Amino acid sequence: MIPSSTRSHRLPFSLISCILRSHTTVRQLHQQVSPNQIPSSTPFVPDSKTFLSLIGRNLSQHAAKIPTWESLFSLSSLQLRKLGVEPARTRRYLLWWRDKFRKGEYGIGGDLQDVKDSVAHVRVIEVPGNRSSRTLAGPDATKKVVVNVPPEVPVNEPNLRRLKPVKGLKVQGAHTVVGPFVEPVKGTGGSVAIVKVQEGMWEQRRGQKVDGGERRKVQVRRKRKLEEMRKARS
């Protein structure tokens, strides 16, 4: 008789099959993205090609592999790898920007609403100041902000004051629009400018590795020291 301590315990085949099916189902659920996790495109970022171009790191070369907005926000890391999006850090970078966009965290120009052919016009206008500025400078105090508005709209249009200031842009001096990727319009003294989609506008630059990076730093420095010692003895 075989002792109970050494007797093998085998699960029924039906139970093993059930466990495997459950594991596969859970894995598939993790890889799928529900429709409500796919954000709406914006006037400045209308399609996947523009998105890949904006975030840089040469991801625009994969635009043909990710042709639709839905695929851009639904493909898993494994699926991206099968499509040839390499190396792994590039996939992580794409997924990181994807998550930021879902949360409404854009780079410069992401909040622009009036965009035509990937170009948006911005200008300086005066709006009523906030409560503290009106308290100090009087009830008629104003402040200057940068808003996104078509060039044909008159500067004294009352509805302009209801527009939200463009994030990342500010007024320098009396009436000059300044900010990343801003191109002043000639003949306006800097009070009107354009912002257009450009490759790498939103790119987060990688840090420069020193001595092979954190993982290889000790090894690289040790080899260098040994080489210096060898040269000193010779």
Protein Blocks (a to p, Z undefined) as FASTA:
>chain_A
ZZfklpccdddfklmmmmmmmmmmmmmmmmpccfklpccddfklmbfklmmmmngnolmm
mmmmmmbfklmmmccfklmmmnopacfklmmmmmmmmmmmmnopacehklpmbdgehiac
dddddddddfklmmmnojkbccdddddddfklcfklmklmmpccdehiacehjlpccdeh
iacdehklopaccddddehklpccddddeehijklmmmmmmmmmmmmmmmmmZZ
